[in-house]
Amino acid sequence: MVAATAMGMLPGPMGAGKALAEFPERPIEMIVPWGAGGGTDAVGRIFAQILQENLGQPVNVVNRTGGSGVVGHTAIARANPDGYTMGVMTIEIDMMHWQGLTELTHEDFDILGMVNADPGGLMVSADSEWKDAAALRDAIKSSEPGTFKASGTGQGGIWHLNLLGWLMSEGIPVDAVTWVPSEGSVAGLTDMVAGGVHMVPSSLAEGRALIEASKVLPLASMSDERQELFPDVPTLNEATQSDWKLSVWRTIVVPKGLPDDVRAKLAEAVKAAYESPTYQDFMKERGFGLRWLGPEEATAQVADDDANLGAVMKEAGLAK
């Protein structure tokens, strides 16, 4: 009876091993929650290309847009957890549920890795009278609310929250600076150079062209360390001793509930794709920030950002 039981157990492990060896047996779908041609789309497509080479099956990018990212993120989370649907999850997952747009959170996904992060920054026009972040902070503190204006995204968007988080960290009321909504960082930076607003708190990478053209002066980076592309720009902590940090990031995720062996194989493939010269060169050429965090570290970072952004949105009256 013992021998028969042992023999009866053999097909299980052998079958599991066979299934893993054969995965994937058909094309994989990579869902991008944002439109074609944008930064997230670019990251999703280069990843799909490399994963296709490594996994031996087509990896097809599908843009599922709408609802400020809700449509695409929901499509990823609600997909069959069999390994044949992946997606690019962005920092908006840490915002949309606080805004009352969805009940979906980062806990509805398994994160395979963080593959990009662009720290927020603080930029002013090159002809601004404030040449460092401390001087700008002190000027805001000593001025009447609304004297200063900032822009770089829509009302309640990620760079608006970045500004509010910085103000809170400095003990400055969140209504001290008036936010001027824009279609994005480029529009905000253009308005700033024209004299329409005083500062833009978006990523330095988005201001790179104007910085290099000496039209924009970067004052600080909201990161742990100085950025490789901007070695002369101090961190915010160096500049004002503020502990506020924020990066916009992109992670590769799958729906919750994948078989452990399939999830492990995909996680290994994602890490290999990140480390490939193709991906590294692609990101550097386009000025995207490279950052790798494995599944556990990435999940912890996303959870921290969720809590921090939630606190900012509550303080600013933007949470529902």
C-alpha positions in Angstrom: 0.0 0.0 0.0 2.8 2.3 0.8 4.5 1.6 -2.6 1.2 2.1 -4.4 0.6 5.4 -2.6 4.1 6.6 -3.5 3.7 5.7 -7.1 0.3 7.4 -7.1 1.9 10.6 -6.0 4.5 10.7 -8.9 2.3 12.1 -11.7 1.5 15.2 -9.6 5.0 16.7 -9.4 5.9 15.4 -12.9 2.7 17.0 -14.3 3.5 20.3 -12.6 7.0 20.4 -13.9 5.8 19.6 -17.4 3.3 22.5 -17.2 5.9 24.9 -16.1 8.3 23.8 -18.8 5.6 24.4 -21.4 4.5 27.8 -20.1 3.8 29.9 -22.1 2.1 27.8 -24.8 0.3 30.8 -26.4 0.6 34.6 -26.8 0.6 36.8 -23.7 -1.3 40.1 -23.5 0.5 43.1 -22.0 -2.1 45.7 -20.9 -1.1 49.4 -20.8 -3.6 51.6 -19.0 -2.6 54.7 -20.9 -2.5 55.8 -24.5 -0.2 54.9 -27.3 2.8 57.0 -27.7 3.2 58.0 -24.1 5.9 57.1 -21.6 4.1 54.1 -20.1 3.2 52.8 -23.5 6.9 53.0 -24.5 8.0 51.1 -21.4 5.3 48.5 -22.0 6.3 48.0 -25.6 10.0 47.6 -25.0 9.3 45.1 -22.2 6.9 43.2 -24.4 9.6 43.0 -27.1 12.2 41.6 -24.8 9.9 39.2 -23.0 8.8 37.9 -26.3 12.4 37.0 -27.1 13.0 35.4 -23.7 9.7 33.5 -23.4 9.4 32.4 -27.0 5.8 33.5 -27.5 4.3 36.8 -28.8 3.7 39.4 -26.1 1.0 41.7 -27.5 0.5 45.2 -26.1 -3.1 46.4 -25.7 -3.8 50.0 -24.7 -6.9 50.0 -22.4 -7.5 53.7 -21.7 -10.1 55.7 -19.9 -11.3 56.6 -16.4 -7.9 58.2 -15.4 -6.3 54.8 -15.6 -9.2 52.9 -14.0 -10.2 51.0 -17.1 -6.8 49.6 -17.9 -5.8 48.8 -14.3 -9.2 47.0 -13.8 -8.7 45.0 -16.9 -5.4 43.7 -15.6 -6.7 42.9 -12.1 -9.8 41.2 -13.4 -8.1 39.0 -16.0 -7.8 35.2 -15.6 -4.8 34.6 -13.3 -3.1 32.1 -15.6 0.0 34.0 -16.6 -1.3 35.1 -20.0 -2.2 38.6 -19.0 0.3 41.0 -17.7 0.3 44.8 -17.4 2.1 48.0 -16.5 0.8 49.4 -13.2 1.5 53.1 -12.6 1.5 55.3 -9.5 -2.0 56.4 -10.3 -3.2 53.1 -8.6 -2.2 54.8 -5.4 -4.4 57.8 -6.2 -7.6 56.7 -7.9 -9.1 54.9 -4.9 -8.6 58.0 -2.7 -10.3 60.0 -5.4 -13.3 57.8 -5.2 -12.9 56.6 -8.8 -12.6 52.9 -8.0 -12.2 50.5 -5.1 -9.2 49.0 -6.9 -5.8 49.2 -5.0 -2.3 47.8 -5.4 -3.4 44.9 -3.3 -5.4 43.6 -6.3 -2.2 42.8 -8.1 1.0 40.8 -7.7 4.0 43.0 -8.6 6.7 41.3 -10.5 9.1 44.2 -10.4 9.5 48.0 -10.4 11.3 48.8 -13.7 11.3 52.6 -13.8 11.1 55.6 -11.4 11.4 59.3 -12.2 11.7 61.4 -9.0 9.8 64.6 -8.7 11.7 67.8 -8.7 11.4 71.5 -8.1 12.0 73.8 -11.1 11.8 77.6 -11.6 12.5 79.8 -14.6 16.2 80.5 -15.2 15.6 84.2 -14.7 13.8 83.6 -11.3 15.0 85.5 -8.3 15.1 82.3 -6.3 18.2 80.3 -7.0 17.8 77.6 -4.4 15.0 75.6 -2.8 15.5 77.1 0.6 15.1 80.6 -0.7 11.9 79.7 -2.5 10.5 78.0 0.6 11.3 81.0 2.7 9.6 83.3 0.2 6.5 81.2 0.1 6.4 81.1 3.9 6.6 84.9 4.2 4.1 85.7 1.5 0.3 85.9 1.5 -1.5 82.6 0.4 -1.9 82.6 -3.3 1.0 84.9 -4.1 2.9 82.0 -5.7 1.5 79.8 -8.5 2.6 76.4 -9.7 1.6 74.1 -12.5 2.5 70.8 -14.2 -0.6 68.6 -14.3 -4.3 68.7 -13.6 -5.9 69.6 -10.3 -5.2 66.7 -7.9 -2.7 65.1 -10.4 0.5 63.5 -9.2 2.7 66.7 -9.5 0.1 68.7 -7.7 0.3 66.2 -4.9 4.1 66.4 -5.0 3.9 70.1 -4.4 1.4 69.7 -1.5 3.5 66.9 0.0 6.5 69.2 0.0 4.6 72.1 1.5 3.3 69.9 4.3 6.8 68.6 5.0 8.0 72.2 5.4 5.1 73.2 7.7 3.5 75.4 5.0 -0.3 75.3 4.6 -1.4 73.5 1.5 -3.3 76.5 0.2 -0.2 78.7 0.3 0.5 78.1 -3.4 -2.2 78.3 -6.1 -2.3 75.4 -8.5 -2.8 76.2 -12.1 -4.1 73.1 -13.9 -2.4 72.1 -17.2 -2.4 69.3 -19.7 1.0 68.1 -18.3 4.5 69.0 -17.4 5.4 70.4 -20.8 2.5 72.8 -20.8 3.3 73.8 -17.2 7.0 74.4 -18.0 6.2 76.4 -21.0 3.8 78.6 -18.9 6.5 79.0 -16.3 9.2 80.1 -18.8 6.6 82.6 -20.2 6.1 84.0 -16.7 2.6 82.6 -16.0 3.6 80.5 -12.9 6.5 80.5 -10.5 7.4 76.8 -10.3 6.8 73.4 -11.6 7.3 70.3 -9.3 7.4 67.6 -12.0 10.3 65.3 -12.7 13.5 66.8 -13.8 13.5 64.4 -16.7 10.5 66.1 -18.1 12.3 69.4 -17.9 15.5 68.1 -19.3 15.4 69.9 -22.7 14.6 73.3 -21.1 17.2 72.7 -18.4 19.8 72.0 -21.1 18.7 75.1 -23.0 19.3 77.2 -19.9 15.6 78.3 -19.7 14.8 76.3 -16.6 16.7 76.1 -13.3 16.3 72.9 -11.3 16.4 73.5 -7.6 16.0 70.1 -6.1 15.2 66.4 -6.7 12.6 64.6 -4.5 14.9 61.5 -4.3 17.2 59.7 -1.8 20.2 60.4 -3.9 21.2 62.9 -6.6 20.1 61.8 -10.1 22.7 60.5 -12.5 21.4 62.9 -15.3 21.5 65.9 -12.9 24.5 65.4 -10.6 24.7 69.1 -9.7 21.1 69.3 -8.5 20.8 68.6 -4.7 18.2 66.3 -3.2 15.4 68.1 -1.4 16.8 66.9 1.9 20.1 68.5 1.0 18.5 71.7 0.0 15.9 72.3 2.7 16.2 69.3 5.1 12.8 68.2 4.1 12.2 64.4 4.2 9.5 64.5 1.4 10.3 62.1 -1.5 8.1 61.1 -4.5 8.8 59.3 -7.8 6.4 58.4 -10.6 7.1 54.7 -11.2 6.1 51.9 -13.5 5.8 48.3 -12.4 5.1 45.1 -14.2 2.2 43.2 -12.6 -0.1 40.3 -13.0 -3.6 39.5 -11.5 -3.6 38.0 -8.0 -3.7 34.2 -7.9 -1.2 33.0 -10.5 0.2 29.5 -9.8 3.4 30.0 -7.9 5.6 28.4 -10.5 4.2 30.5 -13.3 4.5 33.7 -11.3 8.1 32.8 -10.4 8.9 32.2 -14.1 7.4 35.5 -15.2 9.2 37.4 -12.3 12.5 35.9 -13.5 11.8 36.9 -17.0 10.9 40.5 -16.0 14.2 40.8 -14.0 16.2 39.5 -17.0 14.4 42.0 -19.3 15.2 44.9 -17.0 18.9 43.9 -16.8 19.2 43.5 -20.6 21.3 46.0 -22.5 18.3 46.6 -24.8 16.2 47.9 -22.0 19.0 49.8 -20.3 20.0 51.6 -23.4 16.4 52.3 -24.4 15.7 54.0 -21.1 18.9 56.0 -21.0 18.4 57.3 -24.5 15.0 58.6 -23.6 16.0 60.0 -20.2 13.7 57.6 -18.2 14.9 56.8 -14.7 16.1 53.3 -14.2 15.1 51.6 -10.9 14.8 48.0 -10.1 12.9 46.7 -7.1 12.0 43.0 -6.8 8.5 41.8 -5.9 8.7 42.3 -2.2 10.6 45.6 -2.2 8.4 47.0 -5.0 5.2 46.0 -3.1 6.5 47.8 0.0 7.4 50.9 -1.9 4.0 51.0 -3.6 2.2 50.6 -0.2 4.3 53.4 1.3 3.4 55.7 -1.6 -0.3 54.8 -1.2 -0.2 55.8 2.5 1.7 59.0 1.8 -0.4 60.2 -1.1 -3.6 59.3 0.9 -2.4 61.5 3.8 -1.7 64.4 1.4 -5.0 64.1 -0.4 -6.9 64.0 2.9 -5.1 67.1 4.2 -5.8 69.0 0.9 -9.5 67.9 0.8 -8.9 65.9 -2.4 -9.8 62.5 -0.9 -13.4 61.2 -1.1 
